[in-house]
């Protein structure tokens, strides 16, 4: 369909799901490649796309993946592309006319298509659903079951190759992956390998050990049903470790949708690579503390910032200039040569390994050949991973960062100063509860990524995004956004925090007695946790209100449902409260799962009767993984059941209640 909406403005055309709609999503830096597009269609870079996604999420307050046609004007306003009301109505009318399933809902992909065509000077009249390749970028027609068929996505071939090589090495000796490993990096075997869910489960456990109880993974009988179960387990477990899996389902993985597979794998791999780049887990990082620098500053750094400082620490020792990034500044490989030379084992003792880095490659005039010589030295450290010479010379930020993170994990070459006056009590790591809250936030796709629960919430922006996830409207016109001016920066952040607390009291009806914006702005653990817990609780029980249990779901409603369901299932288990000591055995949870999904529990896996501490933990691991496998998006950890943490226990039972009532939360 084609029409000119108004004189002097751009004409545009689209249909909703038949081919005709076109989007190109860039996964590189701004302006990196064209993905086979013609010049008459406005290109959308990754940064622009992230801005559009942020605008869309602000309007999509129920996190459904869609907005209604009547919300389109507000959506354009959030995207800094304000249009008169009558023009937006014309767009909506044309959209509805081409809406093949007549649901009058607009997905993110469709919104980007509309935005893209409005920004274009001319209209591309035809759309070829073909697979093309240009400059290492592959594009393909939309294959996701949740996105429009006319959508075109792209992915970088070098990322696929890097991930395949990494996975081949990581899972080489895993007997459950023999039917998959090794994969061929030159073909599309990676996208087929995720189909049965086993590879994803294994990669999650490599990044965060013991996240999934491997007794729950179906490794022998691979039917459509068991593969789907494995994938549901993997996706819910990925959420639990902080991966954003909104709008990704098992069918996308079965279909091997390339950009979704790569996006999920990158999140999983990155979490594993960054796990130990944290002061509380690696005290030697104190060596990176600058002269006259407060430890608080180092503690507030993200893993990527710490990684950059680590590189520069060794470059300083080598007398080489510092780098500012993992893209432009590493293209000539010279910084890498000096880094490898500094971190290579020196073999000070008779029995210690010594590896001398050959530095003659610095004199090679050709950048790509120099990069190859550098990578040969990395191979001697068994660290030739993630990048090719072409990736180094091209300055691929993602892959170079992964390459450096692997170097750090293998050869940190740091020694904590013995006498530096540092109070080691300040290095206490995040609690299990803190980590659960942080992972929950990140799984919802908040931006920026939350690395430190308290310091990263001090400007109020993350909290305000969480309000939208629980359907509390946020007036973003009242919100101060970065970059903040140096003068008055903290005042702007404090205003955001005041607004966040005000929303909690007046709109969300939270109990926030004695909590003010200044407490959040100061990063007070006690006050921040009080607010964050109420946000998570509301998010967890929201689904129960949505399916008619009641406008206000309280603990007793959930407890009564648990006991009545257990009674119907003729189980002996019973709980008096979420503090009930019997929960430490996990039997109430296991019996509840058996009642609502009888085939999910294998009785031989469950310990009953007298239990040791190890028996209780094994039951808890099994219970949490099976809950995730049947579709409950559980963020709690096995230790929460063993220790009977009432907050997290409540979320487990609430999620199972939602699953039983046939609606998966999130």
VOGU-126427 format. One record per residue: x, y, z of N, C-alpha, C in turn. Coordinates in steps of 0.02 Angstrom, whole numbers, plus 50000, padded with zeros to 5 digits. Example, Ala and Ser with C-alpha at 12.3 -4.5 7.8 and 13.67 -1.06 7.14 Angstrom:
BEGIN
506604971650390506154977550390506604983550390 506424988850354506844994750357506455000250394 
END
This chain:
BEGIN
500424994250000500005000050000500455006150000 500225011549967500645017449960500205023649964 500425028749999500035034850002500475040650021 500275046550002500635052550023500235055550080 500545055650138500165057550197500005064950199 500485069150181500355076350182500855079850137 500665085350107501105088850060501735091250095 502295090650060502915093250085503265088750134 502935083350156503255078450200503365072250159 503745067550186503945061750147503355057050137 503285054350077502795048950069503065042650101 502645038050118502895031750145502385026350131 502605020150135502155014550124502365008750168 501905004750189502074998550223501464994150227 501574988050239501044983450261501294980250324 500844977150363501054975050430501484968850429 501254963450400501644957450403501824954550335 501444955950282501704953750217502344957350202 502754954550157503394957850142503254964750114 503664969350133503564976350116503864980750169 503814978450232504134982050287504874980350288 505294985450301506004984050302506344987650360 506724983850397507134986750451507834983950443 508324988050455509004985550459509264987250528 509464982250565509724983250632510474982350630 510844987450652511574986950652511814984450718 512274979750717512564977150778513284979250788 513514984150749514194986750757514164993750785 514674997550771514675004450794514255008650746 514165014950762513735019250722513985019550649 513525018250603513695018750533514115013050507 514095007150537514545001850517514214997150467 514234998950404513974994450353513254996050335 513024993250279512374994950254511904988950249 512154983050260511744977150260511344976350196 511624978350140511294977250077510764982450061 510704987650100510184992750089510374997450033 509875000250001509995005449953510035012149990 510335017049959510455023349992509815027350006 509255025449974508645029449982508245027550044 508505023150085508175021450148508615023550206 508335027250252508715029550309509005023650348 509655023850360509975018450397509905019750472 509845014350509509765014850582510355011450615 510745015350650511325012550684511115009250749 511575005650779511425002250843511225007350896 511595012950900511445017950951510745020850941 510575022450878509905025050863509365019950881 509515013650866509035008450880508925007650955 509465008350994509395007851067508975013651094 509045019551063508635025251084507895023951070 507765020951011507075019350993506805014051040 507215009151057506985003851103506825006751171 507235011551194507105014651259506445018351258 506315022051203505685025651196505095020751195 505175015251158504635010351152504475007251221 505005005551258504905002351324504545006951373 504645013451365504315018251409503555018351398 503355017051337502635016851321502345009951333 502745004851320502534997851329502594996151403 502174999051444502254998551517502094991551542 501694987651504501544980851528502044975751501 502554978351466503094973951442502834968351397 502304969851357502004964851314502354964151247 502774969051229503094969051164502704972851112 502134975851133501714979451086501454985951118 501294990851076500934996751099500304997351057 499815000651083499195001551046499245007450998 498805007450947498845012750897498725019650928 498315019950982498175026451012498765029051054 499275024851066499865026951102500425029251055 500285029250990500795030750941501075037850947 500635042650960500875049550965501355050451023 501195047551080501645048051137502305044451123 502255039051085502855035351067503315039451022 503035042950973503435047350931503745052950972 503375055451021503635060851063504235058351103 504185052251131504735049451169505345048351124 505225047151060505765045951013506035052550984 505835058151015506055064850992505885066050919 505285063850900505045064850831504305066650835 504175072450864503485074450877503135076050811 502515073750806502095074950748501415077550771 501085081650730500415083950748499945077950755 499445078750798498985073250811498645070450750 498425074950705498055072550647498495068450601 499145070050599499595066250557499725059350587 499785059150654499865052650686499255048350675 498655051450677498045047550666498035044650596 498275048550547498295046050478498765040050474 499335040550508499805034850509499465028750539 499125029750596498795024150630498255021050586 497875025250552497335022650509497625018450452 498165020750422498475016950368498765010450394 499035010750454499315004750484498774999550496 498215001750525497674997150541497384994150477 497354998150424497084995650361497514989950334 498164990050348498604984750324498744979450376 498374979850432498484975150487498124968650472 498504963550455498194957350431497824953550486 498044954150549497684950450601497234954950644 497184961350625496694965950653496734966550730 497344966050758497384966850830497544973950851 497674978250801497794985350812498354986550861 498834981950862499424982750904500044983550861 500524987350887501124988950849501724986150887 502104981850854502704979050885503274983950878 503824982550913504414986950908504674987050837 504704981250805504964980950737504534985150689 503874984950699503424988850656503504996350669 503604998150732503725005150748504355007750715 504895003650718505525005650686505425006350611 505025001850581504895002250510504545008850491 504055010650532503685016850520504165022850528 504535022750583505005028150597505525028850541 505775023050519506285022950468506035026050403 505435024150384505165026650320504975034050325 504765036250385504625043350393505265047450387 505815044650409506455048150406506785047650338 506525043550296506825042650230506595048250182 507025050050135506855055050085506445051950028 506565045750015506185042249963505985035449990 505495032249958505245025849981505535020249939 505785015349973506005009349937505375005449920 505255004149856504615001449833504564993949839 505114990549839505084983249843505554980849897 505414975049921505834972049974505984964849954 506614963449947506804956649928507014952849990 506654947650005506824943550063507364938650042 507964941150041508524937050020509054937250073 509504932850070510084932950114510654935950075 510944941050102511494944450068512074945150116 512654946750089513234947750131513644953450103 513844957850148514254963450127514684965450185 515324965650174515794967750226515714963950291 515604957450286515554953350347514884953850382 514404957550354513744958150383513254953850344 512884949550378512384945550345511694948050363 511254948450315510574950650329510094945350305 509494945250336509024939950320508334942350338 507834939350306507134941050322506964938850392 506474942250421506284940650490506044933550498 506304929950546506104923050558505834922050628 505844927250668505604926650737504844926050738 504594921550778503874920750783503534926650815 503914931050846503614936750880503744943250843 504054942950785504194948950747503874948450679 503794953950646503454954050582503874950750529 503534947450482503874943450432504304947750386 504104954050377504484958250331505104961250361 505214959850425505794962750459506444960050431 506944964350425507604962150406508094963750461 508464958750482508964959450534509644957950504 510164959250543510824957550518511264955350576 511794951750560512274949850611512964949750581 513464950550623514154950650600514414943550598 514664941450541514904934750533515494933350579 515914938450592516494937350634516294935650706 515724938250728515494936550795515284929250799 514944926950747514754919850745515374915450748 515874917050708516494913150707516824913150776 516854918950808517174919550874516814915350926 516144915650926515764911850975515824904350964 515814902250900515884895150885516544892550911 517084896150898517744893850921517784893550997 517494898451030517494898651103517104892751132 516504891551104516084886051128516404879351113 516694878651054517034872351038517564870551090 517944875551111518464874351160518164873051229 517664877051248517384876551315517024869851327 516694867251276516274861251284516584855051250 517224855551233517554850151195517514843451231 517544843451298517554837251335516894835551370 516374839051351515714837751383515364832051345 515264826351377514954820651342514254821951317 513894826651350513214828151328513184832351265 513764834851244513784839251185514144836051126 514274829551130514644826251077514274826551010 513614826851012513234827150950513244834150919 513534838950955513554845950931514264848450917 514734846250959515414848850958515884843950924 516344846350881516454853350864515984855750809 515814862150812515424865350760515894868350708 515644869150648516034872150594515904879650594 516424883750607516314891050608516144894050540 516254890250487516134893050420515414892150396 515014888250433514324887350411513844889750466 513214887850461512704890050508512554884850562 513034880450576512904875250625512764877950695 513034883750711512904886750777512164887850787 511824890350736511114891950743510684885750749 510934880150722510574873850729510734870450795 511314871950823511544868450883511154870250945 510824876050945510464878151006509764875151009 509574871650957508884869150950508654864851007 509094860451033508874855851086508984858651156 509254864651162509324867951227509914865751269 510234860251250510784857551291511374862251291 511574864651233512154869151228512044875451269 511444878351266511304884551304511354883151379 511074877551401511114875851473511834875051495 512234871751455512934870651472513324877151474 513194881651426513544888051425513354892351485 512724892051506512514895751565512894893351627 512954886751633513324884051691514064885451688 514344886351628515044888351623515134895451647 514664899751631514714906851650514554907851724 514054904351749513854904751819513744897651845 514264894451871514214887451891513624886051937 513324880151926512764877651967512124881651960 512074885851908511444889251897510894884251881 511064879251840510584874051820510804867351849 510344863951880510474857151903510454852651841 511024849951822511064846351759510664839851759 510424837751817509974831951819509314833551785 509164840051778508524842151750508554842851673 509154843151645509224843851572509084837251539 508654837251489508504831151450509044830351398 509504825751409510074824951364510024818751320 509604814051337509574807751300509034807851247 508424808451269507854808251224507694815351200 507864816751137507784823551112507174823851065 506594824751095505974825751057505824833151056 505324835051016505124842051014504924844451083 504584840251121504354842151188504944843151235 505404838351237505974838951284506444844651263 506524845751198506944851251176506644857951197 505984858551190505644864751211505724865751286 505654860351325505754860851397506464863251414 506954860351380507654862451391507744869851376 507434872151324507504879151303507164883751353 506584881751378506244885751429506684886151492 506974880451510507434880351567508024885051555 508304884751495508884889051479508704896451480 508134898251451507944905251448507784908051517 507424904151558507274906551626507904906751669 508364902151658508994902251695509434908051672 509414909651607509784915451581509524921851614 508864922351621508584928151656508844928551727 508894922751760509094922651830509814924851840 510234924451787510924926851795511024933851765 510464936951744510494943951722510484945051647 510324939951608510264940951535509574943751519 509554948151470508914950951447508634946251394 508074943051410507774938351363507054940351347 506894946751358506234949251342506114948351268 505534945651250505334944551180505764939251145 506054934751183506384928951154506044922751183 505834918151141505524912051168505854905851138 505624900051161505934893751139505884892851064 505344895151034505254894350962505784898250923 506004903850948506534907650915507184903750914 507314900150969507924896050972507854889850928 507274886750927507164880950884507254882950811 507014889050795507084891550726507804893650712 508204894450764508894896650755508954903750729 508514908150751508514915050728509194918250743 509594919750692510294921450703510424927150752 510094932850743510264938550786510054937350858 509524933350869509314931850937509784926750970 510004921850931510474916850957511124920150976 511404924350931512034927650945511964932551004 511414936151006511314940951060511284937551128 510934931851132510884928251195511564925251214 511904922151166512554919051180513054924251203 513054930251173513524935351193513404937451266 512764938151285512624939851355512884934551402 512764928251385512994922751428513754922651433 514084923151376514814922951374515104928851413 514824934751403515074940851435515024940351511 514464937751536514384936951608514934932551636 515104927151601515634922851624516314926051621 516444929751567517094933051560517204938351613 516674941851632516724947451679516644945351752 516504938951765516324936751833516864938451884 517494937751866518034938851915518354945751910 518084949951866518344956751862517954961051911 518074959651973517694962552029518134962352090 518204968052125518674968652180518534963652236 517894962452250517744957952305517934950752289 518014949152225518204942352205518934941952185 519254947752180519964947752159520304953752192 520554952652253520844958152291521454961152257 521774957352213522364959952179522204966052136 521564967052120521374972952081521494979452118 521624979052183521804985052222522434988252193 522854984152161523464986852131523314992152078 522694992252053522514997052001522315003752030 522295004352096522105010552129522605016052113 522365021552088522805027152070523065030752131 523575034652122523865038452176523365043652201 523255043852266522785048552299522065047052280 521925041252251521245039452231520895035652287 520265037252298519875033852349519655026952323 519645022052367519445015352348518725015152322 518305019552347517605019752325517555020652249 518015024552221517995025652149518135019152111 518615015352135518785008952104518205004052112 517895004152170517334999652184516735001052140 516655007252119516075009152078516175007852004 516775005851984516915004851913516574998551886 516364998851823516084992951790516654988251772 516504981851759517034977251737517414979751676 517064982751629517414985251570517904990851587 517704995251633518145000651654518754997851691 518634992851733519194989751769519664986151720 519374983151669519774979651619520224984551582 519954990351564520344995451530520904998051575 520754998951639521265001251685521804995951694 521614989651694522094984151700522594984251642 522324985251581522764985551523523244991351530 522994997151550523425003051555523925002451612 523754998851664524224997451718524844993851691 524724988951649525284985151620525634989151565 525264993251528525584997451477526045002551510 525835005251567526265009951604526915006551625 526835000351648527434996651670527904995251611 527614994851551528014993551492528284999951461 528085005751489528305012151460527955013751394 527355010951385526975012051323526375016551338 526145019951288525585024651297524945020851313 524515024151353523885021051373523385020951316 522895016451322522345016251274521715018851307 521255021251267520625023951293520025019551278 520125014551235519565010351215519825003751187 519364999251172519544992851142519364992651068 519384998351037519234998650965519785002450928 519745008950926520215012950886520935012250911 521025012050977521705012451005522095005851003 521775000450982522134994050981522234991450910 522024995350861522024992950792522724991050767 523244994350792523914992850766524254987050804 523924984150853524164978350891524754979750937 525024985750935525634987150974525494987051049 524914989651069524744989351140524674982151162 524404977951119524324970851135525004967351144 525474968951101526144966051108526434967451177 526384973751197526674975751262526274972651320 525614972051312525204968951364525404961551372 525464957951317525654950951320526344950051352 526794954551336527474954151364527464955151440 527024959451463526984960851535526664955251574 526144951951545525764947051584526014939851575 526454938751527526694931851515527084929251575 527024922851590527374919951648528124921051643 528414923351698529124924951698529554919251723 529244914251755529624908451777530174910151826 529994913451881530494915551930530804909551967 530414904251976530684898252010530904893051960 531274887951984531534882751940530974878751906 530424877751942529884873551916529334877651882 529404884151881528864888251853528954889051777 528374889551745528364890351673528614897351654 528984897651600529224904051575529064904451501 528724909751482528564910951412528814917851393 529274918051347529554924451323529184926551260 528874932451263528494934951206528984937751154 528914935351093529324937751038529054944551014 529444949851023529214956651009529404959150939 529734955150900529964957550834529394959550788 528794956850803528214958550762528034965850763 528284969450813528154976650816528434980250755 528934977350723529254980650666528914979050600 528414974750600528054973050539527644979150516 527754981550455527414987650432526664986750417 526454980650400525754979550382525334978050444 524794981750454524384981050515524104973950523 523844971150470523524964550475524044959150489 524624959650457525154954750470525414955450541 525454961750564525684962950633525194959850683 524544960550668524034957650711524104950050713 524244947050656524334939750655524934937650697 525474941350693526064939750733525914940550807 525524945550824525334946550894524904940650919 524434938450878523994932950898524374926350904 524904925650867525324919650874525654919550944 525814925450969526094925851036525544924351088 524934926851075524374925351120524244917851121 524334914651064524224907351060524704903651106 525294906251115525784903051159525554903151232 525104907851247524804908251313524134904551315 523964901251259523314897951251522744903051256 522864908951229522374914351234522184917251165 522274913251113522064915751048521324914351040 520924918651067520204917851067519854924351048 519284923651016518814929051000518994933350941 519644934750929519804939450875520244936150822 520144938450761520594936850706521014943150693 521524942750651521894948850634521434954250605 520944952150566520484956950537520064960450590 519864956750643519474959750697519874964950735 520524963550744520954968350779521024974650737 521194973850674521304979650630520654983650621 520084980150620519444983650612519224986950677 519534985150733519344988150797518674985950822 518504979550812517864976850835517854977050912 517474981650939517484982951011517284976751051 516734973651033516474967951071516974962251074 517244960451017517694954651014518374956251046 518614962351037519244964151069519174964451145 518614966751169518494966851241518474959751268 518164955151231518144948151252518854945151252 519254946851202519944944551198520344946751259 520264953051278520634955751335520374952751401 519714951951406519434948951468519704941951478 519774938151424520054931451430520784931651451 521164936551425521854937451447521884938751522 521444943151545521434944751617521294938551658 520794934651638520614928651676521164923451677 521554923151624522094918151619522734920551653 522914926951642523544929651668523454936751694 523134937551752523034944351778523694947951795 524194944251817524854947051832524804953151879 524424952351932524344957651982524514954952051 524814959052091524954957352160524684962852204 524264961052252523974966152295524524969052340 524584975752342525084978852385524994976552457 525534974852491525494972052559525344977352611 525554983452599525464988752649525194995052615 524544995252607524255000952572523715004552613 523635002352676523155005752718522425004752699 522294999852655521614998552633521234994352684 520634996552700520204992752745519864987252704 520084980952713519824975452673519074974252685 518814976952740518104976052753517684979552698 517984984552667517634988152614517564983852551 517944978452548517934974252488517424968652492 517014968852544516504963752550516064963652488 515984957852458515604957252396514864958052407 514494958352352513774959052357513474952752388 512944953752425512614948052455512234944152402 512024938152420511634934152374510984937752354 510674941052404510054944652390510184950552344 510734954152355510904959752311510984957252239 511334951652231511454949052164510794946952131 510334944052170509694942152142509314948152117 509294953552157508954959652135509284962452073 509944962552072510304965452014510164961451951 510184954851957510044950651898509324951551874 508864952351921508164953451902508104959851861 508414965151884508384971551848508664970851778 509254967851773509574967251708509174962851660 508844957751687508454953351644507864957051612 507654962451643507104966451617507324971451564 507984971651552508234976051499508314983351520 508414984651584508514991551605509174994151575 509205000551567509805003651537510005009751578 510645010351596511195005851580511184999551623 511614994851604511674988451639511884989851712 511574986251758511724987251829512294982551849 512864985551865513444981751889513484981651965 513284987251996513324988052069512634990552092 512314986552134511614987852151511494994852179 511924997152223511775003552256512035009552218 512665009452198512945015252163512615016452095 512405011052062512105011951995511385014151998 511095014252058510405016552066510365023652094 510945026752105510955033152141510685039052102 510585038252036510295043851998509545042751986 509265037252011508545036052007508285033251942 508695033251889508445031451823508245024151818 508635019651849508465012651847507805011351884 507735014551942507125013651981506515015951942 506575021551907506015024151868505835019351811 506335016151781506185011251729505825005251759 506005003351820505674997651852504944999251868 504805005551884504105007451895503685005951833 503965007451775503585006151714503464998651704 503924994451727503824987251720503254984751763 503074988551816502514986451858501904990851846 501904994151788501334998151765501185004151809 501705007151836501635013551870501885018851821 501445023251795501645028051744502175032951770 502665034351728503195039051745503155044951696 503145050951723503155056951681503885058651667 504135056451610504845057151594505035064451581 504545068751575504705075951568504975078751633 504845075251688505085077551753505775074651770 506025070451727506635066651743507245069851710 507775070451749508415072951724508815067151696 509075067951635509455062551604510175064651592 510625059751591511315061351575511385063151502 511915066651483512465068751527512265074651570 512455074251634512315079651681512875084751678 512705091051689513225096151693513635094951756 514265096651753514705095651811514435099551871 514215105651859513935109751913513205107851923 513035105451981512345103651995512165096651975 512665092551958512545085651936512175081751990 512415082052051512105078052103511405080452120 511295086952112510625089652125510125086752076 510335086052013509885083151962509725075851979 510225072152002510115065152021509665064752082 509755069252129509345069352189508615070752171 508495075252124507815076652101507495070352073 507875066452035507605060152009507415055352066 507855054952116507725050352172507125052652213 507055059152221506465061752256505825059952219 505855060452153505275058752112505125051252118 505655047152119505575039852124505235037952190 505455040952244505145039452309504435042052311 504315047852282503645050852280503165046252242 503395043552186502985038852147502825032652188 503325030252225503215024352266502685025352319 502695031152350502215032652403501515034052375 501475038152323500815040652300500485036152248 500885033552202500585029652147500615022152161 501195019652182501265012452194500995010352262 500895015252307500655013852374501125009352413 501775010352403502275006552440502335009252511 502575005052556502735007152623503455009652624 503535016252624504195019252621504295024252679 504075022152737504135026452796504875027652812 505055033852820505745035552837506235035152779 505975034352718506415034052660506305040152617 506845043652602506815049452559507275048652499 507215053152452507625052852392508365053152408 508535056752462509245057352480509545050652500 509125046152529509375039452547509575035352486 509175035852434509325032252372509935035552338 509945042152339510485045952308511165044652342 511135043152406511755041652444511955034352438 511535030252408511685023152401511605019252465 511145021452508511035018052572510755011052559 511125005752578510884998952565510194997452595 510094999252657509474997552691508875000752657 508935007252641508365010752611508265008752538 508815007852502508755005852432508434998952427 508644994352469508364987652468507624987652484 507424991952531506714992252550506284994052489 506524998752448506155000752389506194995452334 506794992852323506894988052270506494981652283 506474979452346506104973352362505364974352345 505084980052361504374981252347504244981552272 504724984052235504664983952162504664976852135 505124972752161505164965852137504544961852159 504314963052219503724959452242503114961252199 503034967652184502474969752142502524966652072 503124966452046503234963351980503054955951982 503244952552036503124945352041502394943652046 502024947552086501314945852096500854949352046 501144953652004500724957251955500334952351911 500664947051891500334942151848499724939151882 499744938351948499184935451983498584940151981 498704946651987498154951451980497894951451908 498354950751860498154950851789497684945151773 497754939351807497344933651790496754932851837 496604938151874495974938351910495984935951982 496564934852010496584932852081496354938552126 496484944452105496264950152145496704956152132 496424962052145496804968052133497414968452179 497334965952240497884966252288498024959252313 498574956452291498744949652311499194950052373 498984946952427499404947052487499694940052499 500144939752549500484933452563499994927852579 499464929452616499004924252637498644920952578 498484924952528498154922152468498604916952436 499254918552432499724913852401499804907652445 499874908652510499954902952556499344898352553 498744901352553498134897352550498104893352485 498324896452430498324892852366498814887052368 499404888252396499914882952401499634876952439 499334878252497499084872752539498484869152508 498034872952477497464869652445497674865552386 498174867852349498424864052291498784857752314 499174858352367499514852452395499004847352420 498464849752450497944845252476497594841652418 497454845352364497144842252306497594836952275 498244838152279498714833252252498874827652301 498514827652357498594822452408499324822052433 499604827952444500284828352470500274829552546 500784827252579500834828252651501124835052669 501434838352620501754844852634501234850152650 501454854952691501014860452712501454866052739 501274872252725501674877852752501214882552792 501464885052847501094889852887501244896952866 501844898052839502054904652817502654903752771 502914909252746503504908852704504144908152746 504054907752812504614906452857504604899352883 504124895352859504044888552883504694884552874 504934881452928505574877852926505564871952878 504964869252863504934863552818505154865452747 505144871852732505344874052666506084872752654 506474872152708507194870952701507344864252667 506854859652668506944853252633506764853752560 506434859152540506174860352472505604855652454 505394851252499504854846552483504194850052468 504004855452504503384858852485503404861452413 503984863852392504054866352324504024860552274 504394855252288504414849452243503724846152238 503384845452294502714842452293502214846852256 502294853452263501864858052227501964857452152 502594857152131502754856352060502464849752034 502524844452073502264837952053501514838052045 501184842252085500454842752080500234846452017 500584851952001500374855951944500674853651878 501224849851881501544847051821501824840251839 501394835151843501594828551870502194825351836 502274826351771502814822951736503494826351746 503494832151779504114836051785504594833251838 504314830251889504724827851945504884820451938 505524818851945505744811851947505884810152020 505484805652046505504804252118506194801952141 506564798452097507214796052118507724801652128 507564807552105508004813252113507894816852180 507354815052215507154818752275507334814852337 507644818152384507824815252448507274816752499 507034811452533506534812352586506794809152650 506434810152703506654807352767507194811552799 507644808352834508194811952866508654814852812 508824821152820509224824552769509824827952799 510384827352764510984831152781510934838052748 511394842352764511414848952733511494848252657 511894843452637512004842352565511364839852531 510984835552566510354833152538509864838952527 509824843352576509374849152570509574853552512 510224854752503510454858952448510314855652381 510414849152376510264845652314509524845952297 509104845152347508384845852336508204852852311 508524857852342508384864752323508604866152252 509194863752233509434864652165508954861552115 508724855552132508254852052088507594855852083 507344858152139506704861652140506724868052098 507244872052107507304878352070507354877051995 507764872151975507854870851904507214868051872 506864863551907506244860851880505714866351875 505694870851924505214876451921505334880551858 505974881951844506134885751784505964881851721 506064875251723505944871051665505204870851646 504764871251695504044871051679503764877951664 504204883151664503994889651641503934895051693 504134893651755504104898751808504754902751807 504704909151799505304913351796505544914951866 505904910151894506134910551964506824913751966 506894918952007507534922252016507884919952080 507504916952125507794914652188508314909252176 508754908352225509294903452220509164897652268 509474891852256509374886152301509494887752375 510004891852389510154893652459509574897352491 509174900852451508604904452479508094899652508 508014893752476507554888752503507854885352564 508494883552560508814880052617508814884452679 508954890852670508984895452726508304898552742 507804896952703507114899452710507114907052713 507364910052660507334917352653506624919152632 506214921952678505494922752664505344926952602 505744932052588505614936152529505664931952465 506224928452459506334924552398505874918452395 505724915552454505254909952456504584912152428 504354918052448503724920552422503724921052346 504274923452317504294924152244504264917252210 504564912152240504534905452210503814902952208 503464903452264502774901052266502324905252222 502434911852220502024916152177502124914452104 502744913152084502874911352014502554904751996 502574899952042502254893552029501494894252027 501224898652067500504900052065500314902951997 500724907651973500594910451907500634905151853 501134900851858501214895451809500614890751811 500384889051870499814884551877499184887451847 499104893951854498514897251827498594898951753 499094895651723499174895551650499374902151619 499774905951656500054911951626500744912851654 501254912751612501944913551634502094920951642 502344922851701502484929851714503044932451669 503074939251664503594942551626503364944451559 
END
